[in-house]
Amino acid sequence: MKKVLCILLTAVICVSMIAGCAQTKNSSSNNSTALSKLEFNRTDGTEVYFTQDITSEGLMRVYQALGADPAGRVAVKLSTGEPPNSNYLRPELIKDLVQHLQGTIVECNTAYGGRRGSSEFHLQVAKDHGFTDIAEVDIMDSEDEIAIPVIGGEVLEENIVGSHFTNYDYYVVLSHFKGHQMAGYGGAIKNISIGIASRSGKIWIHSGGTKRTGGIYGDQNSFLKSMAEAGKSVSDSLDGRILYVNVMNRLSIDCDCNGYPAEPDMHDVGILASFDPVALDQACVDIVADTPDGESLMKRITSLNGLLTLEHAAAIGLGSREYKLVSIDG
């Protein structure tokens, strides 16, 4: 029988009800609730660092806990967020980390249309949302796309990414963890698969490697496995020159690609970081599953078989579902 470690977290964690202010430096100051006896089902394996402090200072501390030393040109992969009111990570939260890294914010165009379906409009959204005020923004498929191999995949043999992918020496993957209306949830794995895929590459993943044009709908399980395989191709290509941070706030059941997301009914939790995207996403899912007000989000994840992405990612060697949660809050 596997031992189950019960980690006592006695914490004050805020619930912000205003989207525009939810990710500022004061995001942990009001409407608090206490979590205690939060049980995690994974107690061994990759270290996942955790802080309840959802501020720019907290983000810097959890990044520094990894002891990483990115060299060369650093890309910060995030979602610029679909207008008018999605829950993307606000520039005031991430500015200090991005500028500490001297990083370039990178994105790729969407396949579903919207305001980010072309490079010109996507850059305007990045400007409107304040990202160009804190760093250079690069739409990686603005010029072309390239194929990178998928090793050990079941569905895909190659992944199609923006051609600027190879312009960077190190990737810091900064993800807003939340639900997703197609994948069940969005976190680190989705950010390095769908997020780094070019416009046609996104269709390729959604369709389970059957097409590169047309709609984004296809067989659900093939899509979920394709995300894991595309993520592995990115990880393999970077050969360790990548790290992952998930921010657990504004925990809507809907993705940041939705400009009109459902209002969160789960409290803000904190920021987690790891070198393993599977361990990181698994830790976030476990927190949702083990938290009383996470019922709606967990229902969204399981209703779309979202855990298959984690299962397949571990099976093909992207990472491990076993982890050790390490609080840096003292």
C-alpha positions in Angstrom: 0.0 0.0 0.0 1.3 3.4 -1.0 1.8 5.8 1.8 -0.3 9.0 1.6 1.3 12.1 3.1 -1.2 14.5 4.6 0.2 18.0 4.3 -1.3 20.5 6.6 -1.7 23.9 4.9 -3.1 26.4 7.3 -3.3 29.4 5.1 -5.1 32.5 4.2 -6.0 32.4 0.5 -8.0 35.1 -1.2 -10.9 34.9 -3.5 -11.0 38.0 -5.8 -14.3 38.6 -7.5 -13.0 41.3 -9.9 -11.2 40.0 -13.0 -9.3 43.1 -13.6 -7.8 43.2 -10.1 -7.5 39.5 -9.4 -3.8 39.2 -10.4 -2.3 42.4 -8.8 0.1 42.5 -5.9 -2.9 42.8 -3.5 -4.5 39.5 -4.7 -4.1 37.8 -1.4 -5.4 40.5 0.9 -9.2 40.1 0.9 -12.1 37.7 1.0 -9.9 34.9 2.6 -10.7 31.4 3.5 -8.6 28.8 5.3 -7.5 25.5 3.9 -6.4 22.8 6.3 -5.7 19.1 6.1 -5.2 19.2 2.3 -4.3 15.7 1.3 -2.0 15.2 -1.6 -1.8 11.7 -3.3 1.7 12.1 -4.6 4.5 12.3 -2.0 7.6 11.1 -3.9 9.3 12.1 -7.1 10.0 15.4 -8.8 10.0 18.4 -6.6 7.2 20.9 -7.2 7.7 24.2 -5.4 4.6 26.0 -4.0 3.8 29.4 -2.6 0.4 30.9 -1.6 1.7 34.4 -2.4 0.2 35.3 -5.7 2.2 38.5 -6.2 5.2 39.5 -8.3 7.4 38.8 -5.3 5.9 35.4 -4.8 6.4 34.6 -8.5 10.0 35.6 -8.2 10.6 33.5 -5.1 9.0 30.3 -6.5 11.1 30.7 -9.7 14.2 31.2 -7.7 13.5 28.1 -5.6 14.2 26.0 -8.8 17.8 27.2 -8.8 17.6 27.6 -12.6 20.2 29.6 -14.5 18.8 30.3 -18.0 21.5 31.4 -20.5 21.3 33.0 -23.9 18.1 34.3 -25.3 15.2 33.5 -23.0 11.6 33.1 -24.3 8.7 33.5 -21.8 5.8 31.5 -23.2 2.4 32.7 -21.9 -1.1 33.3 -23.2 -1.9 36.9 -24.2 -5.6 36.2 -23.5 -8.6 36.6 -25.7 -10.4 39.9 -25.4 -12.5 41.4 -23.9 -12.4 39.8 -20.5 -10.4 36.6 -20.2 -8.3 35.6 -17.2 -4.8 35.8 -18.7 -1.9 36.5 -16.3 -1.7 40.3 -15.9 1.6 42.1 -16.8 1.8 43.6 -13.3 2.1 40.1 -11.9 4.8 38.8 -14.3 6.7 42.0 -15.1 9.5 41.5 -12.5 10.2 37.9 -13.6 10.1 38.7 -17.3 12.5 41.6 -16.9 14.8 39.7 -14.6 15.1 37.1 -17.3 15.5 39.8 -20.0 13.0 37.6 -21.7 10.9 37.9 -24.9 7.3 37.1 -24.5 6.4 34.5 -27.2 3.0 33.3 -28.5 1.6 31.7 -31.7 -1.6 32.6 -33.5 -4.9 30.9 -32.8 -6.7 28.4 -35.1 -10.2 29.3 -34.0 -10.2 32.9 -35.3 -11.0 35.5 -32.7 -8.8 38.5 -32.1 -5.6 36.6 -32.1 -6.0 34.7 -35.4 -3.5 36.8 -37.3 -0.1 38.2 -36.3 -1.2 41.8 -36.8 -4.2 41.5 -34.6 -2.5 39.3 -32.1 0.2 41.9 -31.6 -2.5 44.5 -31.1 -4.0 42.4 -28.4 -0.6 42.0 -26.7 -0.3 45.7 -26.7 -3.8 46.3 -25.5 -3.3 43.9 -22.6 -0.1 45.6 -21.6 2.5 43.0 -22.6 4.4 45.2 -25.0 4.9 47.7 -22.1 7.0 45.2 -20.2 8.9 43.2 -22.9 9.3 42.5 -26.6 6.5 40.3 -27.9 7.2 37.7 -30.7 4.5 35.9 -32.5 6.5 32.8 -33.4 4.5 31.7 -36.5 4.3 35.3 -37.9 6.7 34.3 -40.8 6.6 30.5 -41.1 6.4 27.2 -39.4 8.7 24.2 -39.0 8.3 20.5 -38.1 10.0 19.0 -35.1 10.0 15.2 -34.5 7.8 13.4 -32.0 9.7 10.5 -30.5 7.8 7.6 -29.1 4.4 8.9 -30.0 1.3 6.9 -30.6 -0.7 9.4 -32.6 1.8 12.0 -34.0 5.1 11.6 -35.8 5.8 15.3 -36.0 4.7 18.6 -34.4 4.3 21.8 -36.3 5.5 24.9 -34.4 6.2 28.6 -35.2 9.5 29.0 -37.1 10.8 31.4 -34.4 10.8 28.5 -31.9 14.5 27.9 -32.6 15.5 31.5 -32.1 15.6 31.0 -28.3 18.0 29.2 -26.1 15.8 28.7 -23.0 12.1 28.6 -22.4 10.3 29.7 -19.2 6.7 28.4 -19.6 4.4 30.7 -17.5 0.9 29.2 -17.5 -2.4 30.2 -15.9 -3.9 27.0 -14.6 -7.7 26.8 -15.3 -10.3 24.7 -16.9 -10.7 24.3 -20.7 -13.8 23.8 -22.8 -12.1 21.2 -25.0 -9.1 19.8 -23.1 -10.7 19.8 -19.7 -7.9 21.8 -18.2 -5.1 24.1 -19.3 -1.7 24.1 -17.7 2.0 23.5 -18.6 1.4 20.7 -21.1 -1.1 22.6 -23.1 1.1 25.7 -23.1 4.0 23.8 -24.7 1.8 21.9 -27.1 -1.1 23.9 -28.4 0.5 27.1 -27.2 3.8 26.7 -29.2 2.1 25.1 -32.2 1.6 27.3 -35.3 -1.9 28.0 -36.5 -2.0 24.9 -38.7 -0.1 23.0 -36.0 -2.9 23.6 -33.6 -5.3 22.0 -36.1 -2.9 19.2 -36.5 -3.0 18.5 -32.8 -6.7 18.9 -32.4 -7.3 16.5 -35.3 -5.0 13.9 -34.0 -2.6 14.4 -36.9 -5.1 14.0 -39.7 -5.3 17.6 -41.1 -3.7 21.0 -41.0 -6.6 23.1 -42.3 -10.3 23.4 -41.5 -12.0 23.1 -38.1 -10.3 22.2 -34.8 -12.7 19.4 -33.9 -11.7 15.7 -34.0 -11.6 12.6 -31.9 -11.3 13.7 -28.3 -8.8 11.0 -27.0 -6.6 11.5 -30.0 -6.5 15.2 -29.3 -5.6 14.7 -25.7 -2.8 12.3 -26.6 -1.6 14.5 -29.3 -1.2 17.4 -26.8 1.0 15.2 -24.7 3.1 14.1 -27.7 3.5 17.6 -29.1 4.6 18.7 -25.6 7.2 15.9 -25.5 8.6 17.0 -28.9 9.1 20.5 -27.5 10.7 19.2 -24.4 13.0 16.8 -26.3 14.0 19.6 -28.7 15.1 21.9 -25.8 16.9 19.1 -24.0 16.5 20.4 -20.4 16.5 24.1 -21.4 13.0 24.7 -20.1 11.2 25.2 -16.8 7.5 25.6 -15.9 5.4 27.8 -13.6 1.7 27.4 -13.1 -0.4 30.2 -11.4 -3.6 29.0 -9.7 -5.8 32.0 -9.6 -9.0 33.1 -11.3 -9.8 29.3 -11.5 -12.6 29.4 -14.1 -13.8 26.3 -15.8 -13.1 28.1 -19.1 -9.8 28.8 -20.8 -8.1 32.2 -21.4 -8.9 31.7 -25.1 -12.5 32.5 -24.1 -13.2 36.2 -23.9 -16.3 35.6 -21.9 -15.3 32.9 -19.3 -17.5 31.6 -16.5 -16.8 33.4 -13.2 -14.6 31.3 -10.9 -16.3 29.6 -8.0 -13.0 28.3 -6.5 -10.7 30.4 -4.4 -7.2 31.4 -5.5 -4.6 28.9 -4.4 -1.0 30.0 -5.2 1.9 29.6 -7.6 3.7 26.3 -8.4 6.9 25.6 -10.3 8.9 22.6 -11.5 11.2 21.3 -14.2 8.6 18.6 -14.9 5.4 19.7 -16.7 3.6 16.4 -15.9 4.4 16.6 -12.1 3.4 20.3 -12.1 0.0 19.8 -13.8 -0.7 16.7 -11.7 -0.1 18.7 -8.5 -2.5 21.4 -9.7 -5.2 18.8 -10.6 -4.7 17.1 -7.2 -5.2 20.5 -5.4 -8.4 21.0 -7.3 -9.6 17.5 -6.6 -8.8 17.7 -2.9 -10.4 21.1 -2.3 -14.1 21.4 -1.4 -14.8 24.3 -3.7 -13.0 22.7 -6.6 -16.0 20.6 -7.6 -17.0 22.6 -10.7 -13.5 22.7 -12.1 -12.9 19.1 -11.4 -16.1 18.2 -13.1 -15.0 20.1 -16.2 -11.7 18.2 -16.2 -13.2 14.7 -15.8 -16.1 15.3 -18.2 -13.7 15.8 -21.0 -11.4 13.0 -20.0 -8.7 15.6 -19.3 -6.6 13.2 -17.1 -5.8 11.2 -20.2 -3.3 13.9 -21.2 -1.4 13.4 -17.9 -1.6 9.6 -18.2 -0.3 9.6 -21.8 2.4 12.2 -21.1 3.8 10.0 -18.3 3.5 6.9 -20.4 5.6 8.4 -23.3 8.2 9.9 -21.0 7.4 13.6 -20.9 7.5 13.5 -17.1 6.2 11.8 -14.0 2.9 12.0 -12.2 4.7 11.3 -8.9 5.9 14.5 -7.1 6.9 16.0 -3.8 5.2 19.3 -3.0 7.6 21.7 -1.3 6.2 24.8 0.3 8.6 27.8 0.2 6.4 29.9 2.5 8.3 29.0 5.7 
